[in-house]
Amino acid sequence: MKTTPCQLAEADVLRLEKALDYHFVNRGLLLRALTHSSYANEYGLEAAHNERQEFLGDAVLELCVSWELYKRFPNTREGDLTRLRSSLVNTTSFACRAREIGLDKMLFLGRGEESQGGRKRDSVLSDVFEAVLAAVYEDGGYAAAQHSVATVFSRIWPEDPHEGKKEQDHKTCLQERVQHLFAGDRPVYSQIAVTGPSHARLFTMEVRLPDGRSFRAEGTSCKKAEQAAAAMALDVLDSQGA
């Protein structure tokens, strides 16, 4: 197997470790987590990419989020806990977390995937987020992964058992409406800008409908900005009787 030409910038690693509140002993695990299969294929690296870590990270994140919600809401029923978890454990949520901690800038992509906008796609960013949390688990064990998940999600943990439902309404309603109007197509979310200091970030997100219309909104997290953009799109569809 060829030696990977990609290298991690020290400053980027330190910023990521701060965001995760975790220091990697084996940075090779992190490097693999940040390597997309398109990059590995392009450079003949065989299986030196993050797909296996995505598989592991998916399970790690579901367990860690479940445990945090289980602790936070000791009197909440299973169905409500499941709904709360679904609002946090999904492709859009993971992609937002990936952007917030800078994984979109650290990801190694092949030229073809890069030219097709892979660095901005929720599916790609969600996968790398899963892979990085798997790397934390591999490197430091469950306790380290649990702590990193609690840290990364710290700003968006629901305050009460009903909050997750409230936050998810606009996006869920918009997706259902769009799928009905456009034969199963879905709205696409993308990040437009991030402004402000690290402790007070402001995110601008866009939702684009299958007919080309787009709506932008700002929020203190990707999730809140997406919710606001979805609400704007719903308002327009409602006004048109769609």
ROTORMI-282579 format. One line per field, with one value per atom (N, C-alpha, C): residue in three letters; atom name; x, y, z. Coordinates in steps of 0.02 Angstrom, whole numbers, plus 50000, padded with zeros to 5 digits. Layout:
BEGIN
r: c(ALA, ...)
a: c(CA, ...)
x: c(X, ...)
y: c(Y, ...)
z: c(Z, ...)
end
This chain:
BEGIN
r: c(MET, MET, MET, LYS, LYS, LYS, THR, THR, THR, THR, THR, THR, PRO, PRO, PRO, CYS, CYS, CYS, GLN, GLN, GLN, LEU, LEU, LEU, ALA, ALA, ALA, GLU, GLU, GLU, ALA, ALA, ALA, ASP, ASP, ASP, VAL, VAL, VAL, LEU, LEU, LEU, ARG, ARG, ARG, LEU, LEU, LEU, GLU, GLU, GLU, LYS, LYS, LYS, ALA, ALA, ALA, LEU, LEU, LEU, ASP, ASP, ASP, TYR, TYR, TYR, HIS, HIS, HIS, PHE, PHE, PHE, VAL, VAL, VAL, ASN, ASN, ASN, ARG, ARG, ARG, GLY, GLY, GLY, LEU, LEU, LEU, LEU, LEU, LEU, LEU, LEU, LEU, ARG, ARG, ARG, ALA, ALA, ALA, LEU, LEU, LEU, THR, THR, THR, HIS, HIS, HIS, SER, SER, SER, SER, SER, SER, TYR, TYR, TYR, ALA, ALA, ALA, ASN, ASN, ASN, GLU, GLU, GLU, TYR, TYR, TYR, GLY, GLY, GLY, LEU, LEU, LEU, GLU, GLU, GLU, ALA, ALA, ALA, ALA, ALA, ALA, HIS, HIS, HIS, ASN, ASN, ASN, GLU, GLU, GLU, ARG, ARG, ARG, GLN, GLN, GLN, GLU, GLU, GLU, PHE, PHE, PHE, LEU, LEU, LEU, GLY, GLY, GLY, ASP, ASP, ASP, ALA, ALA, ALA, VAL, VAL, VAL, LEU, LEU, LEU, GLU, GLU, GLU, LEU, LEU, LEU, CYS, CYS, CYS, VAL, VAL, VAL, SER, SER, SER, TRP, TRP, TRP, GLU, GLU, GLU, LEU, LEU, LEU, TYR, TYR, TYR, LYS, LYS, LYS, ARG, ARG, ARG, PHE, PHE, PHE, PRO, PRO, PRO, ASN, ASN, ASN, THR, THR, THR, ARG, ARG, ARG, GLU, GLU, GLU, GLY, GLY, GLY, ASP, ASP, ASP, LEU, LEU, LEU, THR, THR, THR, ARG, ARG, ARG, LEU, LEU, LEU, ARG, ARG, ARG, SER, SER, SER, SER, SER, SER, LEU, LEU, LEU, VAL, VAL, VAL, ASN, ASN, ASN, THR, THR, THR, THR, THR, THR, SER, SER, SER, PHE, PHE, PHE, ALA, ALA, ALA, CYS, CYS, CYS, ARG, ARG, ARG, ALA, ALA, ALA, ARG, ARG, ARG, GLU, GLU, GLU, ILE, ILE, ILE, GLY, GLY, GLY, LEU, LEU, LEU, ASP, ASP, ASP, LYS, LYS, LYS, MET, MET, MET, LEU, LEU, LEU, PHE, PHE, PHE, LEU, LEU, LEU, GLY, GLY, GLY, ARG, ARG, ARG, GLY, GLY, GLY, GLU, GLU, GLU, GLU, GLU, GLU, SER, SER, SER, GLN, GLN, GLN, GLY, GLY, GLY, GLY, GLY, GLY, ARG, ARG, ARG, LYS, LYS, LYS, ARG, ARG, ARG, ASP, ASP, ASP, SER, SER, SER, VAL, VAL, VAL, LEU, LEU, LEU, SER, SER, SER, ASP, ASP, ASP, VAL, VAL, VAL, PHE, PHE, PHE, GLU, GLU, GLU, ALA, ALA, ALA, VAL, VAL, VAL, LEU, LEU, LEU, ALA, ALA, ALA, ALA, ALA, ALA, VAL, VAL, VAL, TYR, TYR, TYR, GLU, GLU, GLU, ASP, ASP, ASP, GLY, GLY, GLY, GLY, GLY, GLY, TYR, TYR, TYR, ALA, ALA, ALA, ALA, ALA, ALA, ALA, ALA, ALA, GLN, GLN, GLN, HIS, HIS, HIS, SER, SER, SER, VAL, VAL, VAL, ALA, ALA, ALA, THR, THR, THR, VAL, VAL, VAL, PHE, PHE, PHE, SER, SER, SER, ARG, ARG, ARG, ILE, ILE, ILE, TRP, TRP, TRP, PRO, PRO, PRO, GLU, GLU, GLU, ASP, ASP, ASP, PRO, PRO, PRO, HIS, HIS, HIS, GLU, GLU, GLU, GLY, GLY, GLY, LYS, LYS, LYS, LYS, LYS, LYS, GLU, GLU, GLU, GLN, GLN, GLN, ASP, ASP, ASP, HIS, HIS, HIS, LYS, LYS, LYS, THR, THR, THR, CYS, CYS, CYS, LEU, LEU, LEU, GLN, GLN, GLN, GLU, GLU, GLU, ARG, ARG, ARG, VAL, VAL, VAL, GLN, GLN, GLN, HIS, HIS, HIS, LEU, LEU, LEU, PHE, PHE, PHE, ALA, ALA, ALA, GLY, GLY, GLY, ASP, ASP, ASP, ARG, ARG, ARG, PRO, PRO, PRO, VAL, VAL, VAL, TYR, TYR, TYR, SER, SER, SER, GLN, GLN, GLN, ILE, ILE, ILE, ALA, ALA, ALA, VAL, VAL, VAL, THR, THR, THR, GLY, GLY, GLY, PRO, PRO, PRO, SER, SER, SER, HIS, HIS, HIS, ALA, ALA, ALA, ARG, ARG, ARG, LEU, LEU, LEU, PHE, PHE, PHE, THR, THR, THR, MET, MET, MET, GLU, GLU, GLU, VAL, VAL, VAL, ARG, ARG, ARG, LEU, LEU, LEU, PRO, PRO, PRO, ASP, ASP, ASP, GLY, GLY, GLY, ARG, ARG, ARG, SER, SER, SER, PHE, PHE, PHE, ARG, ARG, ARG, ALA, ALA, ALA, GLU, GLU, GLU, GLY, GLY, GLY, THR, THR, THR, SER, SER, SER, CYS, CYS, CYS, LYS, LYS, LYS, LYS, LYS, LYS, ALA, ALA, ALA, GLU, GLU, GLU, GLN, GLN, GLN, ALA, ALA, ALA, ALA, ALA, ALA, ALA, ALA, ALA, ALA, ALA, ALA, MET, MET, MET, ALA, ALA, ALA, LEU, LEU, LEU, ASP, ASP, ASP, VAL, VAL, VAL, LEU, LEU, LEU, ASP, ASP, ASP, SER, SER, SER, GLN, GLN, GLN, GLY, GLY, GLY, ALA, ALA, ALA)
a: c(N, CA, C, N, CA, C, N, CA, C, N, CA, C, N, CA, C, N, CA, C, N, CA, C, N, CA, C, N, CA, C, N, CA, C, N, CA, C, N, CA, C, N, CA, C, N, CA, C, N, CA, C, N, CA, C, N, CA, C, N, CA, C, N, CA, C, N, CA, C, N, CA, C, N, CA, C, N, CA, C, N, CA, C, N, CA, C, N, CA, C, N, CA, C, N, CA, C, N, CA, C, N, CA, C, N, CA, C, N, CA, C, N, CA, C, N, CA, C, N, CA, C, N, CA, C, N, CA, C, N, CA, C, N, CA, C, N, CA, C, N, CA, C, N, CA, C, N, CA, C, N, CA, C, N, CA, C, N, CA, C, N, CA, C, N, CA, C, N, CA, C, N, CA, C, N, CA, C, N, CA, C, N, CA, C, N, CA, C, N, CA, C, N, CA, C, N, CA, C, N, CA, C, N, CA, C, N, CA, C, N, CA, C, N, CA, C, N, CA, C, N, CA, C, N, CA, C, N, CA, C, N, CA, C, N, CA, C, N, CA, C, N, CA, C, N, CA, C, N, CA, C, N, CA, C, N, CA, C, N, CA, C, N, CA, C, N, CA, C, N, CA, C, N, CA, C, N, CA, C, N, CA, C, N, CA, C, N, CA, C, N, CA, C, N, CA, C, N, CA, C, N, CA, C, N, CA, C, N, CA, C, N, CA, C, N, CA, C, N, CA, C, N, CA, C, N, CA, C, N, CA, C, N, CA, C, N, CA, C, N, CA, C, N, CA, C, N, CA, C, N, CA, C, N, CA, C, N, CA, C, N, CA, C, N, CA, C, N, CA, C, N, CA, C, N, CA, C, N, CA, C, N, CA, C, N, CA, C, N, CA, C, N, CA, C, N, CA, C, N, CA, C, N, CA, C, N, CA, C, N, CA, C, N, CA, C, N, CA, C, N, CA, C, N, CA, C, N, CA, C, N, CA, C, N, CA, C, N, CA, C, N, CA, C, N, CA, C, N, CA, C, N, CA, C, N, CA, C, N, CA, C, N, CA, C, N, CA, C, N, CA, C, N, CA, C, N, CA, C, N, CA, C, N, CA, C, N, CA, C, N, CA, C, N, CA, C, N, CA, C, N, CA, C, N, CA, C, N, CA, C, N, CA, C, N, CA, C, N, CA, C, N, CA, C, N, CA, C, N, CA, C, N, CA, C, N, CA, C, N, CA, C, N, CA, C, N, CA, C, N, CA, C, N, CA, C, N, CA, C, N, CA, C, N, CA, C, N, CA, C, N, CA, C, N, CA, C, N, CA, C, N, CA, C, N, CA, C, N, CA, C, N, CA, C, N, CA, C, N, CA, C, N, CA, C, N, CA, C, N, CA, C, N, CA, C, N, CA, C, N, CA, C, N, CA, C, N, CA, C, N, CA, C, N, CA, C, N, CA, C, N, CA, C, N, CA, C, N, CA, C, N, CA, C, N, CA, C, N, CA, C, N, CA, C, N, CA, C, N, CA, C, N, CA, C, N, CA, C, N, CA, C, N, CA, C, N, CA, C, N, CA, C, N, CA, C, N, CA, C, N, CA, C, N, CA, C, N, CA, C, N, CA, C, N, CA, C, N, CA, C, N, CA, C, N, CA, C, N, CA, C, N, CA, C, N, CA, C, N, CA, C, N, CA, C, N, CA, C, N, CA, C, N, CA, C, N, CA, C, N, CA, C, N, CA, C, N, CA, C, N, CA, C, N, CA, C, N, CA, C, N, CA, C, N, CA, C, N, CA, C, N, CA, C, N, CA, C, N, CA, C, N, CA, C, N, CA, C, N, CA, C, N, CA, C, N, CA, C, N, CA, C, N, CA, C, N, CA, C, N, CA, C, N, CA, C, N, CA, C, N, CA, C, N, CA, C)
x: c(50042, 50000, 50044, 50025, 50064, 50058, 50107, 50104, 50057, 50012, 49965, 50001, 49986, 50018, 49987, 49929, 49896, 49929, 49932, 49962, 49916, 49916, 49874, 49913, 49884, 49915, 49908, 49963, 49964, 49912, 49905, 49857, 49786, 49771, 49704, 49690, 49739, 49730, 49717, 49756, 49747, 49678, 49654, 49587, 49534, 49543, 49494, 49495, 49555, 49560, 49527, 49533, 49501, 49425, 49400, 49328, 49301, 49340, 49320, 49335, 49378, 49404, 49436, 49477, 49512, 49578, 49631, 49697, 49711, 49725, 49738, 49809, 49813, 49877, 49901, 49857, 49873, 49839, 49875, 49846, 49832, 49860, 49846, 49772, 49740, 49669, 49629, 49651, 49618, 49629, 49690, 49705, 49660, 49652, 49609, 49536, 49515, 49446, 49432, 49482, 49474, 49486, 49501, 49516, 49456, 49428, 49371, 49393, 49348, 49366, 49388, 49361, 49381, 49454, 49478, 49549, 49593, 49572, 49610, 49614, 49558, 49558, 49603, 49602, 49641, 49716, 49737, 49808, 49828, 49783, 49799, 49814, 49774, 49786, 49746, 49714, 49674, 49620, 49622, 49569, 49586, 49635, 49656, 49609, 49545, 49496, 49448, 49398, 49359, 49293, 49280, 49215, 49202, 49252, 49242, 49230, 49265, 49255, 49185, 49159, 49090, 49042, 49052, 49010, 49013, 49073, 49081, 49054, 49070, 49049, 48974, 48938, 48866, 48839, 48866, 48844, 48868, 48929, 48957, 48914, 48897, 48858, 48788, 48756, 48689, 48689, 48739, 48743, 48759, 48806, 48826, 48769, 48735, 48678, 48622, 48609, 48557, 48571, 48633, 48652, 48644, 48664, 48658, 48584, 48542, 48470, 48439, 48461, 48437, 48453, 48512, 48531, 48493, 48485, 48454, 48379, 48346, 48274, 48254, 48266, 48254, 48181, 48136, 48064, 48029, 48068, 48039, 48029, 47973, 47956, 48001, 48002, 48045, 48030, 47966, 47948, 47973, 47968, 47992, 48068, 48102, 48175, 48197, 48160, 48176, 48168, 48115, 48105, 48160, 48179, 48233, 48298, 48312, 48373, 48372, 48314, 48309, 48323, 48307, 48320, 48394, 48433, 48506, 48547, 48523, 48560, 48531, 48555, 48533, 48585, 48580, 48631, 48639, 48584, 48588, 48622, 48602, 48632, 48707, 48727, 48798, 48837, 48807, 48841, 48851, 48801, 48808, 48864, 48867, 48920, 48988, 48992, 49055, 49079, 49032, 49051, 49072, 49036, 49050, 49120, 49144, 49211, 49264, 49245, 49295, 49315, 49276, 49294, 49289, 49245, 49238, 49303, 49343, 49406, 49463, 49456, 49510, 49503, 49445, 49430, 49473, 49501, 49539, 49493, 49481, 49437, 49475, 49452, 49479, 49458, 49494, 49481, 49410, 49387, 49321, 49267, 49272, 49224, 49227, 49286, 49294, 49259, 49269, 49240, 49164, 49137, 49064, 49032, 49070, 49042, 49037, 49077, 49073, 49088, 49130, 49149, 49089, 49039, 48980, 48921, 48925, 48868, 48858, 48796, 48781, 48800, 48789, 48804, 48878, 48920, 48993, 49016, 48990, 49010, 48984, 48924, 48898, 48942, 48964, 49007, 49073, 49104, 49168, 49161, 49105, 49092, 49087, 49051, 49046, 49116, 49154, 49221, 49267, 49264, 49307, 49288, 49223, 49203, 49221, 49222, 49247, 49321, 49359, 49430, 49442, 49401, 49406, 49394, 49343, 49327, 49385, 49412, 49468, 49529, 49541, 49601, 49595, 49536, 49529, 49476, 49436, 49384, 49318, 49270, 49201, 49197, 49229, 49224, 49247, 49300, 49325, 49274, 49246, 49196, 49134, 49112, 49053, 49065, 49125, 49142, 49144, 49173, 49177, 49108, 49065, 48997, 48960, 48967, 48934, 48959, 49024, 49054, 49031, 49033, 49016, 48942, 48899, 48828, 48806, 48853, 48837, 48788, 48793, 48750, 48680, 48668, 48603, 48565, 48592, 48553, 48485, 48431, 48365, 48359, 48324, 48315, 48256, 48209, 48151, 48130, 48091, 48074, 48035, 48007, 47967, 48006, 48066, 48103, 48123, 48144, 48165, 48110, 48048, 47991, 47979, 47984, 47974, 48026, 48089, 48143, 48139, 48112, 48112, 48052, 48002, 47940, 47949, 47983, 47988, 48023, 48078, 48114, 48074, 48043, 48003, 47944, 47909, 47852, 47873, 47929, 47952, 47969, 48004, 48023, 47961, 47912, 47851, 47815, 47812, 47778, 47815, 47881, 47920, 47915, 47918, 47913, 47845, 47794, 47727, 47723, 47752, 47746, 47791, 47849, 47900, 47917, 47867, 47874, 47931, 47935, 47984, 48050, 48063, 48125, 48125, 48185, 48192, 48225, 48213, 48249, 48322, 48366, 48438, 48464, 48499, 48525, 48600, 48624, 48696, 48715, 48778, 48803, 48829, 48809, 48830, 48887, 48883, 48935, 48934, 48992, 48999, 49036, 49007, 49037, 49040, 49078, 49082, 49139, 49157, 49210, 49188, 49237, 49223, 49171, 49167, 49119, 49050, 49043, 48979, 48969, 48972, 48967, 48895, 48890, 48826, 48829, 48783, 48783, 48728, 48746, 48697, 48688, 48627, 48611, 48559, 48562, 48515, 48480, 48415, 48378, 48356, 48369, 48351, 48298, 48245, 48192, 48206, 48175, 48189, 48174, 48131, 48116, 48165, 48217, 48269, 48262, 48205, 48197, 48238, 48267, 48309, 48291, 48305, 48289, 48347, 48368, 48424, 48403, 48435, 48421, 48483, 48485, 48542, 48520, 48570, 48557, 48621, 48617, 48677, 48704, 48670, 48696, 48670, 48701, 48677, 48604, 48589, 48522, 48470, 48483, 48435, 48427, 48482, 48478, 48439, 48449, 48411, 48337, 48321, 48251, 48219, 48255, 48230, 48220, 48268, 48262, 48203, 48194, 48137, 48071, 48069, 48009, 47993, 48045, 48034, 48006, 48033, 48009, 47936, 47920, 47851, 47803, 47824, 47782, 47765, 47814, 47803, 47757, 47769, 47726, 47654, 47648, 47581, 47546, 47583, 47552, 47529, 47560, 47542, 47492, 47474, 47426, 47455, 47521, 47553, 47554)
y: c(49940, 50000, 50062, 50111, 50172, 50214, 50255, 50302, 50359, 50377, 50431, 50497, 50536, 50601, 50655, 50640, 50692, 50698, 50759, 50774, 50820, 50810, 50851, 50913, 50971, 51033, 51036, 51050, 51051, 51098, 51157, 51205, 51179, 51145, 51117, 51063, 51020, 50966, 50994, 51044, 51073, 51105, 51138, 51168, 51113, 51060, 51005, 50972, 50961, 50930, 50973, 51038, 51084, 51079, 51075, 51069, 51004, 50950, 50885, 50876, 50920, 50914, 50845, 50828, 50763, 50769, 50739, 50739, 50669, 50665, 50601, 50576, 50515, 50482, 50456, 50424, 50397, 50440, 50487, 50532, 50496, 50438, 50399, 50382, 50371, 50357, 50418, 50476, 50538, 50550, 50538, 50547, 50503, 50441, 50395, 50420, 50444, 50468, 50527, 50565, 50624, 50610, 50547, 50528, 50496, 50530, 50505, 50451, 50405, 50350, 50375, 50432, 50459, 50479, 50504, 50523, 50461, 50411, 50348, 50315, 50314, 50283, 50321, 50386, 50427, 50416, 50405, 50397, 50324, 50278, 50207, 50185, 50210, 50194, 50134, 50099, 50040, 50057, 50025, 50035, 50087, 50130, 50180, 50241, 50228, 50282, 50270, 50313, 50313, 50274, 50233, 50201, 50152, 50115, 50070, 50110, 50166, 50208, 50240, 50255, 50280, 50229, 50167, 50113, 50111, 50115, 50114, 50178, 50235, 50299, 50307, 50278, 50281, 50251, 50193, 50160, 50197, 50223, 50261, 50322, 50359, 50420, 50405, 50354, 50337, 50319, 50279, 50260, 50320, 50361, 50418, 50469, 50483, 50530, 50499, 50435, 50402, 50406, 50394, 50396, 50466, 50517, 50586, 50604, 50586, 50601, 50561, 50499, 50456, 50487, 50517, 50549, 50615, 50653, 50719, 50716, 50665, 50660, 50594, 50586, 50522, 50501, 50547, 50530, 50530, 50534, 50538, 50469, 50460, 50395, 50378, 50313, 50288, 50322, 50330, 50360, 50431, 50470, 50539, 50542, 50495, 50492, 50475, 50430, 50412, 50472, 50511, 50570, 50622, 50632, 50679, 50656, 50592, 50566, 50575, 50565, 50572, 50644, 50692, 50762, 50779, 50736, 50747, 50699, 50638, 50586, 50579, 50619, 50616, 50651, 50642, 50667, 50743, 50779, 50852, 50875, 50846, 50865, 50851, 50792, 50775, 50821, 50838, 50883, 50952, 50975, 51039, 51036, 50982, 50976, 50974, 50940, 50936, 51006, 51047, 51115, 51156, 51149, 51189, 51176, 51114, 51098, 51097, 51118, 51128, 51068, 51014, 50954, 50965, 51010, 51023, 51050, 51084, 51112, 51061, 51011, 50963, 50900, 50889, 50827, 50821, 50762, 50748, 50715, 50751, 50727, 50718, 50671, 50664, 50724, 50735, 50794, 50793, 50734, 50729, 50746, 50717, 50730, 50804, 50832, 50903, 50947, 50933, 50974, 50969, 50915, 50905, 50932, 50968, 50999, 50954, 50901, 50853, 50883, 50934, 50965, 51001, 51017, 51052, 51006, 50943, 50899, 50871, 50872, 50847, 50774, 50734, 50662, 50650, 50687, 50678, 50703, 50760, 50788, 50746, 50719, 50675, 50614, 50586, 50527, 50541, 50598, 50613, 50627, 50657, 50668, 50601, 50554, 50487, 50455, 50462, 50432, 50462, 50527, 50559, 50538, 50532, 50508, 50435, 50397, 50328, 50328, 50375, 50380, 50396, 50440, 50455, 50392, 50355, 50292, 50242, 50234, 50188, 50209, 50273, 50299, 50303, 50322, 50334, 50295, 50256, 50216, 50252, 50216, 50242, 50306, 50310, 50370, 50432, 50426, 50483, 50503, 50452, 50467, 50500, 50475, 50503, 50576, 50590, 50659, 50704, 50681, 50721, 50735, 50685, 50695, 50746, 50739, 50787, 50857, 50864, 50929, 50959, 50920, 50945, 50964, 50926, 50940, 50988, 51015, 51052, 51109, 51143, 51202, 51184, 51121, 51104, 51049, 51027, 50978, 51009, 50973, 51001, 51014, 51068, 51086, 51050, 51027, 50991, 50938, 50889, 50833, 50853, 50913, 50935, 50978, 50999, 51046, 51015, 50953, 50920, 50919, 50908, 50907, 50975, 51027, 51095, 51113, 51097, 51116, 51079, 51018, 50977, 50992, 51027, 51035, 51067, 51124, 51159, 51116, 51085, 51044, 50983, 50951, 50892, 50910, 50965, 50986, 51004, 51040, 51059, 50998, 50950, 50890, 50852, 50846, 50811, 50848, 50915, 50955, 50950, 50955, 50953, 50885, 50832, 50765, 50755, 50785, 50779, 50821, 50881, 50926, 50906, 50876, 50863, 50789, 50748, 50676, 50642, 50656, 50622, 50657, 50711, 50749, 50783, 50799, 50828, 50897, 50939, 51002, 50989, 51032, 51024, 51084, 51069, 51121, 51129, 51191, 51203, 51264, 51264, 51320, 51375, 51436, 51493, 51531, 51542, 51581, 51567, 51579, 51577, 51641, 51680, 51742, 51746, 51794, 51806, 51766, 51785, 51749, 51679, 51637, 51566, 51555, 51602, 51593, 51621, 51653, 51683, 51679, 51619, 51610, 51623, 51648, 51658, 51621, 51575, 51532, 51555, 51557, 51571, 51507, 51482, 51420, 51433, 51393, 51399, 51333, 51337, 51278, 51290, 51242, 51248, 51195, 51217, 51173, 51143, 51087, 51056, 51101, 51152, 51197, 51255, 51255, 51306, 51363, 51371, 51424, 51410, 51462, 51453, 51505, 51488, 51531, 51528, 51587, 51591, 51620, 51596, 51621, 51614, 51653, 51651, 51621, 51595, 51568, 51557, 51545, 51535, 51464, 51422, 51356, 51338, 51288, 51267, 51246, 51210, 51182, 51237, 51288, 51342, 51382, 51392, 51427, 51387, 51321, 51279, 51280, 51279, 51282, 51347, 51402, 51467, 51470, 51441, 51441, 51398, 51340, 51297, 51332, 51370, 51408, 51460, 51492, 51541, 51507, 51450, 51414, 51392, 51369, 51348, 51407, 51466, 51525, 51541, 51536, 51551, 51499, 51435, 51382, 51390, 51408, 51419, 51476, 51531, 51590, 51575, 51524, 51506, 51449, 51425, 51370, 51304, 51298, 51237, 51182)
z: c(50000, 50000, 50000, 49959, 49955, 50018, 50030, 50087, 50069, 50115, 50101, 50094, 50042, 50033, 50077, 50109, 50149, 50217, 50241, 50306, 50345, 50410, 50454, 50476, 50468, 50492, 50568, 50601, 50674, 50703, 50674, 50700, 50694, 50639, 50629, 50680, 50691, 50740, 50809, 50828, 50894, 50902, 50849, 50852, 50859, 50822, 50825, 50894, 50920, 50986, 51039, 51032, 51079, 51073, 51012, 51001, 51028, 51022, 51047, 51121, 51148, 51215, 51224, 51174, 51175, 51138, 51166, 51135, 51107, 51042, 51010, 51026, 51048, 51056, 50989, 50952, 50886, 50833, 50805, 50755, 50689, 50681, 50621, 50616, 50673, 50674, 50650, 50671, 50650, 50575, 50552, 50481, 50438, 50458, 50420, 50422, 50479, 50486, 50440, 50424, 50382, 50308, 50291, 50222, 50189, 50140, 50102, 50054, 50038, 49993, 49925, 49902, 49837, 49837, 49893, 49899, 49900, 49939, 49943, 49874, 49838, 49772, 49723, 49728, 49682, 49691, 49754, 49768, 49779, 49763, 49769, 49839, 49887, 49958, 49982, 49935, 49951, 50002, 50060, 50110, 50162, 50149, 50198, 50195, 50207, 50208, 50267, 50273, 50335, 50335, 50284, 50281, 50338, 50360, 50417, 50481, 50487, 50546, 50546, 50487, 50483, 50514, 50498, 50524, 50600, 50627, 50700, 50731, 50701, 50729, 50733, 50685, 50687, 50751, 50770, 50832, 50894, 50892, 50948, 50963, 50911, 50920, 50946, 50919, 50942, 51016, 51037, 51107, 51152, 51132, 51173, 51180, 51125, 51129, 51170, 51161, 51200, 51275, 51294, 51364, 51393, 51355, 51379, 51390, 51343, 51349, 51407, 51414, 51468, 51536, 51542, 51605, 51615, 51562, 51568, 51584, 51560, 51568, 51600, 51664, 51698, 51701, 51690, 51695, 51628, 51574, 51507, 51477, 51443, 51415, 51355, 51340, 51286, 51219, 51203, 51139, 51133, 51187, 51185, 51181, 51216, 51211, 51140, 51108, 51039, 50993, 51003, 50962, 50973, 51036, 51051, 51018, 51022, 50992, 50916, 50885, 50813, 50790, 50834, 50816, 50818, 50851, 50858, 50817, 50809, 50774, 50704, 50659, 50589, 50546, 50481, 50435, 50440, 50443, 50445, 50509, 50565, 50630, 50630, 50607, 50606, 50559, 50502, 50456, 50487, 50525, 50560, 50610, 50649, 50698, 50664, 50606, 50569, 50548, 50524, 50504, 50565, 50619, 50679, 50706, 50700, 50726, 50671, 50611, 50558, 50518, 50520, 50483, 50408, 50386, 50315, 50285, 50325, 50301, 50306, 50348, 50359, 50317, 50288, 50251, 50188, 50176, 50116, 50064, 50009, 49956, 49891, 49851, 49784, 49741, 49686, 49645, 49616, 49596, 49567, 49618, 49677, 49731, 49751, 49752, 49770, 49718, 49655, 49602, 49599, 49626, 49627, 49691, 49731, 49790, 49850, 49851, 49907, 49975, 49976, 50040, 50073, 50034, 50061, 50072, 50049, 50053, 50123, 50147, 50213, 50222, 50170, 50176, 50187, 50152, 50159, 50228, 50249, 50314, 50372, 50365, 50416, 50424, 50368, 50370, 50405, 50390, 50420, 50495, 50514, 50585, 50622, 50593, 50623, 50628, 50575, 50574, 50627, 50636, 50686, 50757, 50770, 50837, 50847, 50793, 50797, 50814, 50785, 50799, 50872, 50900, 50972, 51012, 50993, 51028, 51023, 50963, 50953, 50994, 50997, 51029, 51105, 51130, 51202, 51237, 51200, 51232, 51238, 51267, 51270, 51311, 51367, 51410, 51372, 51333, 51294, 51241, 51207, 51155, 51186, 51243, 51275, 51294, 51319, 51338, 51277, 51223, 51162, 51133, 51133, 51108, 51151, 51217, 51262, 51250, 51234, 51222, 51156, 51102, 51036, 51032, 51066, 51065, 51121, 51158, 51219, 51208, 51150, 51138, 51115, 51098, 51069, 51106, 51164, 51202, 51219, 51209, 51226, 51301, 51318, 51388, 51420, 51379, 51405, 51355, 51375, 51330, 51268, 51267, 51210, 51160, 51180, 51138, 51072, 51073, 51011, 50959, 50984, 50938, 50908, 50950, 50925, 50873, 50886, 50841, 50774, 50776, 50716, 50671, 50696, 50659, 50591, 50585, 50522, 50469, 50486, 50437, 50417, 50466, 50452, 50407, 50425, 50384, 50314, 50307, 50241, 50199, 50229, 50192, 50168, 50211, 50191, 50135, 50142, 50091, 50024, 50025, 49963, 49930, 49969, 49940, 49907, 49935, 49906, 49841, 49842, 49785, 49727, 49743, 49691, 49684, 49689, 49674, 49711, 49776, 49817, 49826, 49788, 49798, 49866, 49890, 49956, 49953, 50002, 50006, 50022, 49997, 50009, 50049, 50104, 50147, 50136, 50138, 50132, 50174, 50194, 50234, 50188, 50200, 50159, 50192, 50257, 50291, 50366, 50396, 50469, 50489, 50532, 50553, 50629, 50654, 50725, 50758, 50820, 50856, 50875, 50895, 50907, 50962, 51010, 51064, 51048, 50990, 50972, 50896, 50869, 50797, 50773, 50712, 50679, 50613, 50603, 50544, 50495, 50431, 50379, 50339, 50338, 50303, 50249, 50196, 50140, 50129, 50115, 50094, 50022, 49979, 49908, 49891, 49859, 49839, 49770, 49752, 49687, 49628, 49636, 49580, 49575, 49617, 49613, 49662, 49693, 49742, 49804, 49832, 49891, 49944, 50007, 50064, 50113, 50137, 50182, 50249, 50302, 50369, 50412, 50466, 50513, 50579, 50616, 50682, 50719, 50784, 50825, 50818, 50780, 50763, 50694, 50662, 50596, 50601, 50653, 50661, 50665, 50706, 50714, 50649, 50614, 50550, 50498, 50498, 50452, 50468, 50533, 50552, 50529, 50536, 50515, 50440, 50402, 50329, 50307, 50341, 50325, 50339, 50394, 50411, 50357, 50331, 50277, 50215, 50198, 50139, 50148, 50208, 50222, 50217, 50240, 50236, 50163, 50120, 50049, 50017, 50033, 50006, 50031, 50095, 50123, 50088, 50075, 50043, 49972, 49941, 49873, 49871, 49931, 49934, 49910, 49913, 49888, 49941)
end
